[in-house]
């Protein structure tokens, strides 16, 4: 069998998505027999982007010129480019302050230090290059990453998840934290794939996986209002991981 040659890169992010893969301790020995992690700066050195790749997995959003250059090179040298995690897919928490003045934010962080890196407002990968697939999550579930690699080994991409967290909640026979506990749970609007990890522990969904396919935001806002949550509060919560939510 031909070994899968992949690149894994991190842009502006916390590296948690890449660490989720490294945390697959039980599966890594078998993966290393079939996957060549050729470019993986977080885990391997030297990290040289050389040759062609079956896939490039990219964590994080774009905030600096050198990240744009790296992403363009990965896109050019890879058959598939995959957004790894919510920051890469939607902007994530790094984009929380995109509606504020950039120079003001720089002053708050760096003061008068003129050696601070040149940055621009964080944005997701798809605004610069075509993205072939997305693995949602902050961070993604380990099982999702293993499923992704399994699909790539067969020369394909995993099927996208087109149902919300609410569907997984019902399959696990959980109480609905929104309708039965009157909590601001974002499960109706959030992409599934996490097996309703948080609601299954009695913790309302924070929306960290970004929007589900074809979310019905107007109807959801009506339900939230009936439960006592105004539109501004709901949208503020939703935009922590996906700044693109609009009423």
TORRO-149204 format. One record per residue: residue number from 1; x, y, z of N, C-alpha, C, O in turn. Coordinates in steps of 0.02 Angstrom, whole numbers, always signed. Layout:
// TORRO-149204
- n n_px n_py n_pz ca_px ca_py ca_pz c_px c_py c_pz o_px o_py o_pz
- NUM X Y Z X Y Z X Y Z X Y Z
...
***
This chain:
// TORRO-149204
- n n_px n_py n_pz ca_px ca_py ca_pz c_px c_py c_pz o_px o_py o_pz
- 1 +42 -60 +0 +0 +0 +0 +44 +62 +0 +93 +65 +37
- 2 +27 +112 -41 +64 +174 -43 +49 +214 +21 -8 +224 +40
- 3 +102 +237 +52 +94 +276 +113 +62 +344 +97 +77 +375 +46
- 4 +19 +367 +142 -14 +431 +135 +34 +486 +157 +57 +487 +214
- 5 +49 +530 +112 +97 +585 +126 +57 +648 +139 +25 +676 +94
- 6 +60 +672 +202 +20 +730 +219 +63 +784 +253 +118 +771 +278
- 7 +36 +845 +252 +65 +901 +287 +15 +925 +339 -45 +928 +326
- 8 +41 +943 +398 -1 +970 +451 +30 +1035 +475 +87 +1036 +497
- 9 -8 +1089 +469 +20 +1154 +485 -27 +1191 +533 -87 +1180 +534
- 10 +3 +1235 +573 -35 +1277 +619 -25 +1350 +603 +32 +1373 +599
- 11 -79 +1387 +595 -75 +1459 +586 -89 +1491 +654 -66 +1466 +705
- 12 -127 +1546 +656 -142 +1577 +720 -194 +1536 +757 -253 +1535 +739
- 13 -172 +1502 +810 -216 +1458 +847 -179 +1436 +911 -124 +1459 +925
- 14 -211 +1392 +949 -183 +1369 +1012 -147 +1302 +1006 -118 +1278 +1054
- 15 -148 +1273 +946 -119 +1207 +932 -160 +1149 +960 -139 +1091 +956
- 16 -218 +1164 +989 -259 +1111 +1018 -284 +1060 +968 -291 +1001 +984
- 17 -298 +1083 +906 -323 +1037 +855 -268 +986 +835 -283 +927 +826
- 18 -206 +1010 +829 -151 +965 +814 -138 +918 +873 -123 +859 +863
- 19 -143 +944 +933 -132 +902 +993 -184 +847 +998 -170 +793 +1024
- 20 -245 +860 +973 -296 +807 +974 -273 +746 +934 -287 +689 +953
- 21 -237 +758 +879 -210 +703 +841 -154 +669 +879 -151 +607 +881
- 22 -109 +707 +908 -54 +678 +946 -79 +641 +1008 -45 +597 +1034
- 23 -139 +658 +1031 -167 +623 +1089 -198 +555 +1071 -221 +519 +1115
- 24 -197 +537 +1007 -221 +470 +987 -165 +419 +999 -143 +385 +952
- 25 -142 +414 +1061 -84 +373 +1076 -92 +301 +1054 -45 +271 +1028
- 26 -151 +273 +1066 -161 +202 +1051 -159 +188 +976 -139 +134 +955
- 27 -180 +237 +936 -185 +226 +863 -122 +249 +825 -112 +229 +768
- 28 -81 +291 +855 -24 +320 +819 +25 +268 +791 +48 +276 +735
- 29 +42 +215 +829 +88 +166 +800 +63 +136 +734 +101 +127 +687
- 30 -2 +120 +731 -30 +93 +669 -32 +147 +615 -21 +132 +556
- 31 -46 +209 +634 -48 +263 +585 +21 +274 +554 +26 +286 +494
- 32 +72 +269 +594 +140 +282 +569 +162 +230 +518 +208 +242 +479
- 33 +130 +172 +518 +145 +122 +468 +115 +138 +400 +138 +112 +349
- 34 +64 +182 +399 +29 +196 +337 +31 +270 +317 +17 +287 +260
- 35 +49 +314 +365 +47 +386 +352 +117 +415 +361 +150 +403 +412
- 36 +138 +453 +313 +201 +490 +318 +184 +562 +336 +164 +601 +293
- 37 +194 +580 +401 +182 +648 +423 +244 +689 +403 +287 +705 +445
- 38 +247 +705 +340 +309 +733 +312 +323 +804 +337 +379 +820 +354
- 39 +271 +845 +338 +278 +915 +361 +232 +924 +421 +171 +927 +413
- 40 +261 +928 +480 +222 +932 +542 +264 +969 +594 +290 +937 +640
- 41 +271 +1035 +588 +317 +1072 +631 +305 +1062 +705 +353 +1065 +744
- 42 +243 +1052 +727 +230 +1044 +798 +261 +980 +826 +278 +976 +885
- 43 +268 +929 +783 +290 +863 +808 +355 +838 +778 +387 +795 +807
- 44 +375 +864 +720 +432 +837 +685 +480 +893 +663 +458 +948 +647
- 45 +544 +878 +662 +593 +925 +635 +646 +886 +596 +659 +828 +613
- 46 +676 +916 +545 +660 +982 +519 +593 +982 +482 +572 +930 +456
- 47 +561 +1040 +479 +496 +1046 +446 +507 +1083 +380 +509 +1144 +378
- 48 +513 +1045 +326 +525 +1074 +260 +468 +1054 +214 +452 +995 +207
- 49 +437 +1104 +184 +381 +1092 +139 +409 +1077 +69 +424 +1122 +30
- 50 +415 +1012 +55 +447 +990 -7 +404 +938 -42 +381 +890 -10
- 51 +391 +947 -107 +356 +897 -146 +281 +903 -142 +254 +954 -119
- 52 +247 +850 -164 +174 +848 -166 +146 +809 -108 +178 +762 -82
- 53 +85 +828 -87 +52 +795 -32 -18 +773 -53 -52 +807 -91
- 54 -39 +715 -27 -108 +695 -39 -156 +741 -3 -212 +754 -27
- 55 -135 +767 +55 -179 +811 +93 -138 +857 +138 -84 +838 +161
- 56 -165 +916 +149 -137 +963 +198 -192 +979 +249 -247 +1000 +230
- 57 -177 +968 +313 -223 +984 +367 -198 +1048 +400 -141 +1051 +424
- 58 -240 +1099 +401 -218 +1165 +424 -262 +1188 +482 -323 +1194 +476
- 59 -229 +1200 +538 -262 +1227 +598 -253 +1302 +601 -201 +1328 +580
- 60 -302 +1337 +627 -295 +1408 +640 -319 +1453 +584 -334 +1430 +529
- 61 -324 +1517 +600 -347 +1566 +551 -289 +1609 +527 -234 +1605 +555
- 62 -302 +1648 +477 -251 +1691 +447 -249 +1758 +481 -300 +1792 +486
- 63 -190 +1778 +506 -182 +1844 +536 -118 +1879 +515 -109 +1938 +530
- 64 -72 +1843 +481 -7 +1873 +464 +13 +1856 +392 -7 +1804 +366
- 65 +51 +1900 +360 +70 +1888 +290 +105 +1822 +278 +92 +1789 +228
- 66 +150 +1801 +323 +186 +1739 +311 +139 +1678 +315 +153 +1626 +285
- 67 +82 +1685 +351 +34 +1631 +353 -2 +1625 +286 -17 +1569 +264
- 68 -15 +1681 +254 -44 +1678 +187 +2 +1642 +138 -21 +1602 +98
- 69 +66 +1657 +142 +114 +1625 +97 +116 +1550 +109 +117 +1511 +61
- 70 +116 +1529 +172 +117 +1458 +188 +54 +1424 +163 +57 +1369 +134
- 71 -4 +1456 +174 -67 +1425 +152 -70 +1419 +77 -93 +1368 +51
- 72 -47 +1468 +40 -46 +1465 -33 -1 +1408 -57 -17 +1373 -105
- 73 +56 +1399 -23 +102 +1345 -42 +70 +1277 -27 +76 +1231 -68
- 74 +37 +1271 +30 +4 +1207 +47 -51 +1192 -3 -59 +1134 -24
- 75 -89 +1243 -22 -143 +1232 -71 -114 +1209 -139 -142 +1165 -171
- 76 -60 +1240 -159 -30 +1223 -224 +0 +1153 -225 -1 +1120 -276
- 77 +25 +1130 -168 +62 +1067 -166 +20 +1008 -141 +46 +953 -134
- 78 -44 +1019 -127 -86 +967 -98 -148 +952 -140 -179 +998 -167
- 79 -164 +888 -144 -226 +870 -179 -287 +895 -140 -333 +925 -169
- 80 -287 +883 -75 -342 +906 -33 -314 +955 +19 -260 +944 +47
- 81 -351 +1008 +33 -335 +1052 +88 -394 +1052 +136 -451 +1065 +117
- 82 -380 +1036 +200 -432 +1025 +249 -425 +1075 +306 -372 +1080 +336
- 83 -479 +1110 +320 -481 +1157 +376 -489 +1116 +440 -538 +1080 +448
- 84 -441 +1122 +485 -440 +1082 +546 -461 +1125 +605 -422 +1165 +631
- 85 -523 +1116 +627 -547 +1152 +684 -586 +1215 +667 -587 +1238 +610
- 86 -617 +1244 +718 -663 +1299 +708 -628 +1363 +686 -656 +1401 +647
- 87 -567 +1376 +711 -532 +1437 +690 -517 +1436 +615 -526 +1486 +580
- 88 -495 +1378 +590 -480 +1372 +519 -544 +1377 +478 -543 +1404 +422
- 89 -598 +1350 +504 -661 +1348 +466 -698 +1413 +467 -725 +1435 +415
- 90 -701 +1446 +526 -746 +1504 +533 -713 +1567 +561 -743 +1620 +561
- 91 -652 +1562 +586 -620 +1618 +619 -610 +1606 +693 -559 +1625 +721
- 92 -661 +1576 +724 -654 +1555 +794 -643 +1612 +843 -657 +1670 +828
- 93 -618 +1595 +902 -609 +1644 +955 -559 +1698 +936 -561 +1753 +962
- 94 -513 +1682 +890 -464 +1733 +869 -497 +1792 +836 -469 +1847 +835
- 95 -557 +1783 +808 -592 +1836 +772 -642 +1873 +816 -683 +1912 +790
- 96 -640 +1863 +881 -689 +1894 +926 -689 +1970 +922 -741 +2001 +929
- 97 -631 +1999 +910 -624 +2072 +911 -621 +2102 +840 -598 +2159 +832
- 98 -644 +2065 +790 -639 +2090 +721 -679 +2155 +709 -665 +2190 +661
- 99 -727 +2169 +751 -767 +2230 +741 -737 +2290 +777 -767 +2344 +778
- 100 -678 +2281 +808 -646 +2336 +843 -585 +2360 +804 -558 +2323 +762
- 101 -563 +2421 +818 -508 +2451 +781 -443 +2413 +793 -424 +2402 +851
- 102 -410 +2393 +739 -351 +2349 +744 -293 +2384 +781 -260 +2352 +822
- 103 -281 +2448 +767 -226 +2482 +799 -238 +2490 +874 -191 +2485 +913
- 104 -300 +2501 +893 -316 +2505 +964 -302 +2440 +1000 -276 +2440 +1056
- 105 -318 +2384 +968 -304 +2319 +997 -229 +2308 +1003 -205 +2281 +1053
- 106 -191 +2328 +952 -119 +2319 +954 -88 +2358 +1012 -43 +2333 +1045
- 107 -113 +2419 +1023 -88 +2460 +1078 -102 +2427 +1145 -61 +2429 +1190
- 108 -162 +2397 +1152 -180 +2364 +1214 -133 +2306 +1230 -115 +2295 +1288
- 109 -113 +2269 +1178 -72 +2210 +1189 +3 +2227 +1193 +38 +2203 +1238
- 110 +26 +2268 +1146 +98 +2280 +1141 +121 +2348 +1165 +181 +2360 +1170
- 111 +75 +2394 +1179 +95 +2460 +1199 +130 +2496 +1142 +108 +2494 +1085
- 112 +186 +2528 +1158 +223 +2565 +1107 +277 +2523 +1073 +318 +2550 +1036
- 113 +277 +2460 +1084 +327 +2415 +1055 +318 +2414 +979 +268 +2387 +954
- 114 +364 +2441 +943 +359 +2445 +870 +384 +2381 +835 +380 +2376 +773
- 115 +409 +2334 +875 +432 +2271 +844 +377 +2219 +839 +389 +2163 +817
- 116 +317 +2237 +860 +262 +2189 +856 +250 +2168 +784 +258 +2208 +738
- 117 +230 +2106 +775 +219 +2079 +708 +163 +2116 +672 +116 +2140 +703
- 118 +170 +2120 +606 +118 +2149 +564 +61 +2099 +560 +71 +2041 +541
- 119 +1 +2120 +577 -56 +2075 +576 -115 +2109 +542 -115 +2170 +531
- 120 -166 +2068 +526 -229 +2094 +500 -285 +2056 +533 -272 +2004 +564
- 121 -347 +2078 +528 -403 +2045 +562 -406 +1971 +544 -404 +1953 +485
- 122 -411 +1927 +593 -414 +1855 +580 -470 +1836 +533 -526 +1862 +538
- 123 -456 +1789 +488 -507 +1765 +442 -495 +1691 +428 -439 +1667 +432
- 124 -549 +1655 +410 -543 +1583 +397 -508 +1569 +331 -500 +1613 +289
- 125 -488 +1507 +324 -448 +1487 +265 -485 +1497 +200 -454 +1517 +150
- 126 -550 +1483 +198 -586 +1483 +135 -591 +1552 +102 -610 +1557 +44
- 127 -574 +1604 +140 -574 +1671 +110 -512 +1684 +68 -508 +1733 +32
- 128 -463 +1639 +72 -402 +1646 +31 -394 +1591 -20 -374 +1604 -76
- 129 -410 +1529 -1 -400 +1472 -46 -461 +1426 -43 -498 +1427 +6
- 130 -472 +1385 -94 -525 +1335 -91 -509 +1283 -37 -452 +1259 -32
- 131 -559 +1266 +2 -552 +1215 +55 -595 +1155 +35 -654 +1162 +20
- 132 -565 +1095 +37 -600 +1035 +13 -643 +1002 +66 -693 +970 +50
- 133 -625 +1011 +129 -663 +980 +183 -648 +1016 +248 -597 +1050 +254
- 134 -693 +1008 +296 -686 +1040 +361 -697 +989 +416 -744 +950 +414
- 135 -653 +990 +465 -663 +951 +526 -676 +1002 +582 -630 +1036 +604
- 136 -738 +1005 +604 -758 +1056 +653 -735 +1038 +723 -713 +982 +736
- 137 -741 +1087 +767 -726 +1074 +838 -674 +1120 +865 -631 +1146 +829
- 138 -676 +1129 +931 -628 +1171 +965 -608 +1136 +1031 -628 +1157 +1085
- 139 -567 +1082 +1024 -538 +1054 +962 -584 +999 +934 -634 +982 +965
- 140 -566 +971 +875 -604 +915 +848 -599 +853 +892 -551 +846 +930
- 141 -648 +811 +887 -645 +746 +922 -591 +702 +891 -581 +703 +830
- 142 -558 +662 +933 -507 +617 +906 -535 +570 +854 -503 +555 +804
- 143 -596 +546 +866 -627 +499 +819 -637 +531 +751 -632 +496 +700
- 144 -651 +596 +749 -659 +630 +685 -593 +633 +647 -592 +624 +586
- 145 -539 +645 +682 -474 +648 +650 -454 +580 +623 -426 +574 +568
- 146 -468 +527 +662 -452 +460 +638 -495 +441 +578 -471 +409 +531
- 147 -558 +461 +579 -602 +448 +522 -578 +485 +460 -580 +459 +405
- 148 -553 +546 +470 -526 +585 +414 -466 +549 +384 -462 +541 +323
- 149 -419 +527 +425 -360 +493 +399 -378 +427 +366 -349 +409 +315
- 150 -428 +391 +394 -451 +330 +362 -479 +342 +293 -467 +303 +247
- 151 -518 +396 +286 -546 +414 +220 -490 +432 +171 -492 +411 +114
- 152 -442 +471 +194 -386 +491 +151 -346 +430 +128 -321 +429 +72
- 153 -339 +381 +171 -302 +320 +152 -338 +284 +95 -306 +248 +57
- 154 -403 +293 +91 -442 +263 +36 -448 +310 -24 -482 +295 -72
- 155 -414 +367 -20 -415 +415 -75 -478 +457 -78 -495 +483 -131
- 156 -512 +464 -22 -575 +501 -21 -577 +549 +38 -531 +551 +79
- 157 -630 +588 +42 -642 +633 +98 -701 +607 +139 -746 +575 +111
- 158 -703 +620 +204 -760 +597 +244 -823 +635 +226 -820 +692 +203
- 159 -880 +602 +235 -943 +635 +221 -954 +692 +271 -942 +683 +330
- 160 -977 +750 +248 -990 +805 +295 -1047 +789 +341 -1093 +752 +323
- 161 -1044 +817 +401 -1097 +807 +451 -1151 +861 +439 -1136 +920 +442
- 162 -1212 +839 +426 -1265 +886 +407 -1321 +890 +458 -1377 +909 +441
- 163 -1308 +871 +521 -1359 +874 +572 -1332 +912 +633 -1271 +915 +642
- 164 -1376 +941 +674 -1353 +980 +731 -1339 +937 +793 -1354 +877 +794
- 165 -1311 +969 +843 -1297 +936 +907 -1362 +909 +937 -1362 +857 +970
- 166 -1418 +944 +925 -1482 +922 +953 -1499 +850 +932 -1526 +812 +972
- 167 -1483 +832 +870 -1498 +764 +847 -1460 +713 +889 -1488 +661 +907
- 168 -1398 +727 +904 -1359 +680 +944 -1383 +679 +1016 -1380 +627 +1049
- 169 -1408 +736 +1041 -1436 +737 +1108 -1497 +690 +1113 -1503 +652 +1160
- 170 -1540 +694 +1063 -1599 +651 +1063 -1580 +578 +1057 -1610 +535 +1089
- 171 -1530 +563 +1015 -1508 +493 +1008 -1481 +466 +1074 -1485 +406 +1087
- 172 -1453 +510 +1115 -1428 +489 +1180 -1480 +495 +1235 -1466 +482 +1294
- 173 -1541 +515 +1216 -1598 +520 +1262 -1584 +568 +1319 -1602 +556 +1376
- 174 -1551 +623 +1302 -1538 +675 +1352 -1599 +720 +1361 -1640 +726 +1315
- 175 -1605 +749 +1419 -1654 +802 +1428 -1632 +862 +1386 -1572 +875 +1379
- 176 -1680 +898 +1359 -1664 +958 +1320 -1650 +1016 +1368 -1695 +1037 +1404
- 177 -1589 +1040 +1368 -1570 +1092 +1414 -1604 +1159 +1397 -1612 +1202 +1441
- 178 -1624 +1167 +1334 -1658 +1229 +1314 -1731 +1227 +1332 -1756 +1272 +1367
- 179 -1767 +1176 +1309 -1840 +1175 +1319 -1861 +1150 +1388 -1914 +1169 +1413
- 180 -1819 +1106 +1418 -1839 +1076 +1482 -1803 +1107 +1542 -1827 +1101 +1598
- 181 -1746 +1139 +1530 -1709 +1170 +1584 -1701 +1245 +1577 -1673 +1278 +1620
- 182 -1727 +1272 +1521 -1724 +1345 +1509 -1653 +1372 +1510 -1642 +1427 +1537
- 183 -1607 +1335 +1483 -1537 +1357 +1478 -1522 +1378 +1406 -1551 +1352 +1359
- 184 -1475 +1425 +1399 -1458 +1450 +1333 -1411 +1400 +1298 -1351 +1409 +1295
- 185 -1441 +1346 +1274 -1404 +1294 +1239 -1406 +1307 +1164 -1459 +1318 +1136
- 186 -1348 +1306 +1132 -1344 +1322 +1061 -1345 +1260 +1016 -1329 +1263 +957
- 187 -1365 +1204 +1045 -1367 +1141 +1007 -1409 +1143 +944 -1390 +1110 +895
- 188 -1466 +1180 +942 -1506 +1180 +880 -1470 +1209 +820 -1488 +1194 +763
- 189 -1421 +1252 +832 -1388 +1288 +777 -1316 +1265 +765 -1283 +1290 +720
- 190 -1292 +1218 +805 -1222 +1199 +804 -1213 +1132 +769 -1252 +1085 +779
- 191 -1160 +1127 +728 -1146 +1065 +692 -1132 +1007 +739 -1096 +1015 +788
- 192 -1162 +951 +724 -1151 +891 +764 -1083 +858 +749 -1042 +885 +712
- 193 -1074 +800 +779 -1011 +764 +770 -974 +752 +834 -925 +714 +836
- 194 -996 +784 +888 -963 +777 +953 -1000 +728 +998 -980 +719 +1056
- 195 -1053 +696 +973 -1095 +651 +1013 -1125 +688 +1073 -1134 +660 +1127
- 196 -1140 +753 +1062 -1171 +794 +1115 -1131 +789 +1179 -1159 +777 +1233
- 197 -1066 +798 +1174 -1021 +789 +1230 -1041 +832 +1290 -1047 +806 +1346
- 198 -1052 +896 +1280 -1067 +940 +1336 -1137 +930 +1364 -1144 +921 +1425
- 199 -1190 +930 +1322 -1257 +920 +1350 -1264 +853 +1386 -1304 +847 +1433
- 200 -1227 +803 +1364 -1231 +738 +1397 -1204 +740 +1468 -1218 +696 +1509
- 201 -1165 +793 +1483 -1140 +803 +1551 -1179 +857 +1588 -1159 +879 +1642
- 202 -1236 +877 +1559 -1276 +929 +1590 -1251 +999 +1578 -1272 +1045 +1613
- 203 -1205 +1007 +1530 -1177 +1073 +1515 -1204 +1096 +1447 -1198 +1059 +1398
- 204 -1233 +1155 +1444 -1263 +1178 +1381 -1210 +1187 +1327 -1152 +1201 +1341
- 205 -1232 +1177 +1264 -1188 +1183 +1206 -1166 +1255 +1197 -1208 +1301 +1198
- 206 -1101 +1266 +1188 -1073 +1332 +1179 -1066 +1351 +1105 -1048 +1408 +1090
- 207 -1081 +1305 +1060 -1077 +1321 +988 -1006 +1318 +960 -992 +1349 +909
- 208 -961 +1280 +993 -891 +1282 +973 -878 +1250 +905 -824 +1259 +877
- 209 -925 +1213 +878 -914 +1179 +815 -938 +1220 +755 -933 +1197 +698
- 210 -964 +1279 +768 -988 +1320 +713 -1057 +1299 +690 -1087 +1254 +719
- 211 -1083 +1332 +638 -1153 +1321 +618 -1165 +1254 +585 -1124 +1228 +548
- 212 -1223 +1226 +600 -1245 +1166 +565 -1265 +1183 +494 -1272 +1241 +477
- 213 -1274 +1132 +454 -1296 +1144 +385 -1367 +1173 +385 -1412 +1147 +418
- 214 -1376 +1228 +349 -1441 +1261 +341 -1475 +1275 +409 -1531 +1252 +421
- 215 -1442 +1312 +452 -1473 +1328 +517 -1532 +1376 +508 -1530 +1422 +468
- 216 -1584 +1364 +547 -1643 +1407 +544 -1637 +1458 +601 -1668 +1450 +654
- 217 -1597 +1509 +590 -1584 +1558 +643 -1647 +1597 +663 -1658 +1606 +723
- 218 -1688 +1621 +616 -1747 +1660 +637 -1793 +1621 +684 -1816 +1648 +735
- 219 -1807 +1558 +667 -1851 +1518 +711 -1818 +1506 +778 -1850 +1508 +830
- 220 -1752 +1491 +777 -1716 +1479 +839 -1718 +1541 +884 -1727 +1535 +945
- 221 -1710 +1600 +854 -1711 +1661 +894 -1779 +1671 +927 -1783 +1697 +983
- 222 -1833 +1651 +893 -1899 +1655 +923 -1905 +1610 +984 -1932 +1630 +1036
- 223 -1878 +1549 +978 -1880 +1502 +1035 -1839 +1528 +1093 -1861 +1525 +1151
- 224 -1780 +1555 +1078 -1738 +1582 +1132 -1773 +1641 +1166 -1769 +1648 +1227
- 225 -1808 +1682 +1127 -1843 +1739 +1156 -1899 +1715 +1202 -1911 +1744 +1255
- 226 -1933 +1661 +1182 -1985 +1633 +1225 -1957 +1608 +1291 -1992 +1607 +1342
- 227 -1894 +1588 +1289 -1861 +1563 +1350 -1827 +1619 +1390 -1795 +1606 +1441
- 228 -1834 +1680 +1366 -1809 +1737 +1404 -1741 +1763 +1382 -1711 +1804 +1418
- 229 -1716 +1741 +1324 -1651 +1763 +1300 -1660 +1810 +1241 -1688 +1791 +1190
- 230 -1636 +1872 +1248 -1644 +1919 +1194 -1595 +1905 +1137 -1547 +1868 +1145
- 231 -1610 +1935 +1079 -1571 +1921 +1018 -1498 +1939 +1027 -1454 +1901 +1005
- 232 -1483 +1995 +1058 -1414 +2017 +1066 -1374 +1966 +1107 -1316 +1952 +1091
- 233 -1404 +1939 +1159 -1369 +1890 +1200 -1354 +1826 +1161 -1299 +1799 +1165
- 234 -1404 +1803 +1124 -1395 +1741 +1085 -1342 +1751 +1031 -1297 +1709 +1024
- 235 -1346 +1805 +994 -1297 +1818 +941 -1227 +1827 +969 -1178 +1806 +939
- 236 -1222 +1859 +1027 -1157 +1867 +1059 -1125 +1801 +1075 -1064 +1793 +1066
- 237 -1165 +1754 +1098 -1139 +1687 +1113 -1120 +1650 +1049 -1067 +1618 +1045
- 238 -1163 +1655 +998 -1150 +1620 +936 -1086 +1645 +903 -1048 +1606 +874
- 239 -1073 +1710 +907 -1017 +1740 +870 -950 +1727 +903 -898 +1746 +875
- 240 -949 +1696 +961 -884 +1681 +992 -844 +1633 +949 -782 +1635 +949
- 241 -877 +1589 +913 -842 +1540 +872 -854 +1551 +797 -813 +1532 +756
- 242 -911 +1581 +780 -926 +1595 +709 -949 +1667 +704 -1009 +1681 +712
- 243 -902 +1713 +691 -920 +1785 +689 -971 +1802 +635 -1000 +1857 +637
- 244 -982 +1758 +586 -1025 +1773 +530 -1100 +1770 +543 -1139 +1784 +498
- 245 -1120 +1751 +604 -1192 +1748 +619 -1224 +1817 +611 -1199 +1867 +638
- 246 -1278 +1820 +573 -1316 +1882 +564 -1389 +1869 +580 -1414 +1815 +566
- 247 -1423 +1918 +610 -1494 +1908 +627 -1537 +1904 +565 -1598 +1895 +570
***
